[in-house]
Amino acid sequence: MAKKIATVITDMFEDVEYTDPAKAFKDAGHEVITVGAEKGKKVTGKNNEAMVTIDEGIDDVKPEEFDALFIPGGFSPDMLRADERFVKFAKQFMDDKKPVFSICHGAQLLINARVLDGRRATGFKSILVDLENAGAEVLDQEVVVCNNQLVTSRKPDDIPAFNRESLNVLSS
C-alpha cells in the first residue's frame, strides 16, 4: 500500500541522501512530500547537485497527514532543529510510533526532539557522542532498525541498506 512520506528539508542537505532514498520511495509507489519553512521555496544541496522545491510549508501540515517521516542528512537537520516547529513535527512521528527514516546528520533533529532515549540508532561519526548523550544505544553499522519504526544510517555509502530497510518498514 502506498504511503505518504513527509521529508523535512532545507538548504545544505546532503544531495544524494535526499535524491537516492526519495527515488527509491517513489519507485516503490510511495509519495514523497517535501516540507520546509516555506511552500514553493527552492532549496539546494550542499554539493549543488540537487535543487528541491518545497511542496508544503511547515505551518501548513500536520504529522497525522503522513504515514512516515524522512530526514536527509547534511547541514539541513542542524538548521531545522533550531526551529521548534520542525522539532515538534519530528517528535510527533516518534510519539505516534510512525516510521522515521534518518540518515547521517538527520538524527540531530531527533536529538532535539528528545525521542532517542532507550532506542538503538546510528548516525554520522561526529554525532555519535550526541546520540549517546541523548540516551540512544549507538551502533556503528550501516543501518540500524529499532522497533520496526526508526531506521538510521551513518553516511552516503550506507544508502542501499538504508533504502532497503526503510522500504521493509514501510511494507510491514
N, C-alpha and C positions, 0 to 999 in steps of 0.2 A: 504494500500500500504506500502510495506517495506521501511523503512528509514535507512539511513546510519548515525550513531551517532559517532562523534569524542569524545573520552574520554581522557582528559588531566590528566596525572598521573605520579607520581614519587614515590620514596621510602617514607615510613612512611604514606601512605594513610590509612584511617580507613577501615580495611579489609571488614567488612560487608556493608559499604556504597558504596563499589565498587561491591562486588560479588552479593548482592541481586538485586540491580537495573539492573546490566548487565544481570543477568539471566532472570529477568522479560522482559527486552527489547528483548533478544534473543528468549525467549519463545513466544513472540508476533510476531516473524518473522522479527525483525529488526536486522541490522548488527551493531555490536559494534566494533569500531576500536580504539585501544589504541594508543595515541600519547604521546611520551616522548622526552627526549633530544636526544636519540639515538636508532635507529631501532635495534631490536634484544636483547637489554639490558633487564635483568630481574630486576624487582623492587619488593620490599617486603613490605607488610602491616605492620603497627606499632605493631600489635599483633602477627606477624609471622604466621598468619593463611592462608594468601593468597600470592601467588607469581604470578606475571603477566609478560609476555614477551611483550615488546613494539612492536606493529605492524608497526608503522611508526615514523620516526624522525620528529620533528617539522619543520626542514628545507625542508622536502620533501612533505609537504602537504599544501593545501590552504583551507580556510574556504568554498569556493564555491564548493568544492568536497563533502561536507557533508550537511545533512539536519538538524542536531541538534548537540548541544554540551552538554556533561555531565561532571560535575566537582565533583568527590567524595571528601569527607572531610578528616579529619586527618591533619597531618602536610604537606602533599603534596601540597595543594594550596598555603601555605605560602612560600614554597620553589619555586614553579613555578612562583609566582608573582615577584620574584627577577630577572626573566629572561624576558626581554622585548618582546621576540618572542612569549611567551605564553600570555602575556598581550594583545598584538596586535591581536593575534589569537582569543581570547575570545571577545575582543571589536568588531571585525568584525561580529560575530554572532549576537550580540545585535544590531549593526548598521543596519544589513540586516534584522532585525526582524525575525530571525530564532529562533526556540525553544532552550532555555538554561535551563538545569536542574542542580541545585546546592544544595548540602546538607551539613549541618553542617558548617565547615570552608571553604567550596567551594567558598562562596561569597567573600573571601579575594581577589581572582583573579579578580572578577568583581569590587571590590572597587578600585584596582589599575588601572583597565581599565576605570574608571570614567564613568560608564554607569548606575549607580543606582539612579541618581538624578530624583526625581519625581516618582519613581517606588515603589510599595509595595513589601516588602521582609521580610524574616526571616533568622535566622542562629543560630549558637551555641551561648549560652548566653554571652560568653566572647567577642563576636564581634558585639553585638547589638549596642553599642555606636558607633563603627566604621561604621556600616551600616547607622546609623542616621547621622553621620558626613559626609558621602558620599551623603547625600541628600535623602536617602530612607525613606519611611513611614514604620516603623518597626512594625510588628505584631507578638505577641508571640503566635503562633498557630502551629499545627503540619505540615501544608502545606499552602503556600500562592501562588496563581496563579495570575500573573499580566499580563493583556492584552493578555491572551491566548498565551503568549510567555515564560515568565520567571516563572519557578517553583522552589521554595525554601522550604527547611525544616530545622529543628533545630538539630536533633540528630538521632542515630540509631533507637530509639523507633518509630520515625515518618516514617520509611521506607515504611510500607504498604500504607500510604496515599500519600507519595512522588511518589511511583511507580504508583499508581492508577491515580494520576493527570498528571504525565509525559506521561503515555500512552494515556490519554484522549487528551492531547495537540498534541501528535504525530498523532492521528487518525483524528484530525479536519482539 
